[in-house]
Amino acid sequence: VQLQASGGGLVQAGDSLRLSCATSRRTFGSYAMGWFRQAPGKEREFVAAISQNGGTTYYSDSVKGRFTISRDNAKITAYLQMNSLKPEDTAVYYCAGKRTVYTGNYYLDIHEYDSWGQGTLVTVSS
């Protein structure tokens, strides 16, 4: 599935942003989704994941309590609501999808995902 991430921008510490990950494919509902990020000079890291049916989510410790992943299968879009942003959240954010038959599973390993969006830049100033 082709994914299109959007919603990034330049914000101040403490602000909020909502990222979106859209697709034109109606098979979106067969995919578990994840968000990853890559800061300059660092490896891409896991941020959040959501199951195919939206009933199960998981977050990295660094964003737990501040970020919320969600999805709307009718709108074939996934979201990442980011609150209380910090300068260390500055990165290019990527959405990813993994086709699965397991409706309640989420996936943490970058290598498990088979579809990726192009990334959207989030910059948080102090």
C-alpha positions as CSV (number, residue, x, y, z in Angstrom):
1,V,0.0,0.0,0.0
2,Q,1.3,3.5,-0.9
3,L,1.3,5.8,2.1
4,Q,1.5,9.6,2.3
5,A,2.5,11.3,5.5
6,S,1.7,14.9,6.2
7,G,1.2,17.4,9.0
8,G,4.8,18.2,10.0
9,G,6.1,21.6,10.7
10,L,8.0,24.0,12.9
11,V,6.6,24.4,16.4
12,Q,7.7,25.6,19.8
13,A,8.3,23.3,22.8
14,G,5.0,22.5,24.5
15,D,3.0,22.8,21.3
16,S,1.0,20.1,19.5
17,L,0.9,18.6,16.0
18,R,-1.2,16.0,14.4
19,L,0.4,13.9,11.7
20,S,-1.7,12.0,9.1
21,C,-0.9,9.0,7.0
22,A,-3.2,8.6,4.1
23,T,-3.6,6.0,1.4
24,S,-5.8,5.5,-1.6
25,R,-5.9,1.8,-1.2
26,R,-9.0,0.2,0.3
27,T,-6.8,-2.6,1.7
28,F,-5.7,-0.2,4.4
29,G,-7.9,-2.1,6.8
30,S,-5.7,-5.1,6.4
31,Y,-2.7,-3.3,7.6
32,A,-1.3,-2.8,11.1
33,M,0.3,0.7,11.2
34,G,3.3,2.3,12.8
35,W,5.1,5.6,13.2
36,F,8.8,5.8,13.2
37,R,11.2,8.8,13.3
38,Q,14.7,9.6,12.3
39,A,16.7,12.5,13.8
40,P,19.7,13.9,12.1
41,G,22.7,11.5,12.4
42,K,20.6,8.9,14.2
43,E,19.0,5.6,13.2
44,R,15.3,5.4,12.5
45,E,13.5,4.5,15.7
46,F,10.1,3.2,16.7
47,V,7.5,5.7,18.0
48,A,4.1,4.1,18.1
49,A,2.1,1.2,16.6
50,I,-1.6,0.3,16.2
51,S,-3.3,-2.9,15.3
52,Q,-5.3,-3.5,12.2
53,N,-8.6,-3.1,14.1
54,G,-7.3,-0.1,16.1
55,G,-8.0,-1.9,19.4
56,T,-4.3,-2.3,20.5
57,T,-1.6,0.3,20.6
58,Y,2.0,0.5,21.8
59,Y,4.3,3.4,22.4
60,S,8.0,4.0,22.9
61,D,8.9,5.1,26.4
62,S,10.0,8.5,25.1
63,V,6.6,9.4,23.8
64,K,4.3,7.5,26.1
65,G,1.7,9.8,27.7
66,R,2.3,12.6,25.1
67,F,1.6,10.9,21.7
68,T,-1.5,9.1,20.6
69,I,-1.7,6.9,17.6
70,S,-5.1,6.2,16.0
71,R,-6.7,5.2,12.8
72,D,-9.9,5.7,10.9
73,N,-10.3,2.7,8.5
74,A,-13.3,4.4,6.9
75,K,-11.1,7.4,5.9
76,I,-8.2,5.0,5.2
77,T,-6.0,7.2,7.3
78,A,-3.8,6.8,10.4
79,Y,-2.9,9.6,12.8
80,L,-0.2,10.5,15.3
81,Q,-1.4,13.2,17.8
82,M,1.7,14.7,19.4
83,N,1.3,16.9,22.5
84,S,3.8,18.6,24.8
85,L,6.4,18.4,22.1
86,K,10.0,18.7,23.1
87,P,13.1,19.7,21.1
88,E,14.3,16.1,21.2
89,D,11.2,15.1,19.2
90,T,12.7,16.9,16.2
91,A,12.9,14.3,13.4
92,V,11.5,13.2,10.1
93,Y,8.5,11.1,10.9
94,Y,7.6,8.1,8.8
95,C,4.4,6.1,8.8
96,A,4.6,2.4,7.9
97,G,2.2,-0.4,7.2
98,K,2.3,-4.2,7.6
99,R,-0.2,-6.4,6.0
100,T,-1.4,-8.9,8.4
101,V,-4.3,-11.3,9.1
102,Y,-4.0,-10.8,12.8
103,T,-6.5,-8.0,13.6
104,G,-5.2,-7.4,17.2
105,N,-1.4,-7.4,16.6
106,Y,0.9,-4.5,16.5
107,Y,4.5,-4.5,15.4
108,L,7.6,-2.8,16.8
109,D,10.4,-3.9,14.5
110,I,11.2,-1.7,11.6
111,H,12.0,-4.7,9.5
112,E,8.5,-6.1,9.8
113,Y,6.9,-3.3,7.9
114,D,6.5,-3.7,4.1
115,S,5.0,-0.2,3.2
116,W,6.5,3.2,4.0
117,G,5.5,6.8,3.5
118,Q,7.9,9.4,2.4
119,G,8.3,11.2,5.8
120,T,7.3,14.5,7.2
121,L,9.6,16.8,9.1
122,V,8.8,17.9,12.6
123,T,11.0,20.6,14.1
124,V,10.5,21.6,17.7
125,S,12.3,24.8,18.9
126,S,13.2,25.4,22.5
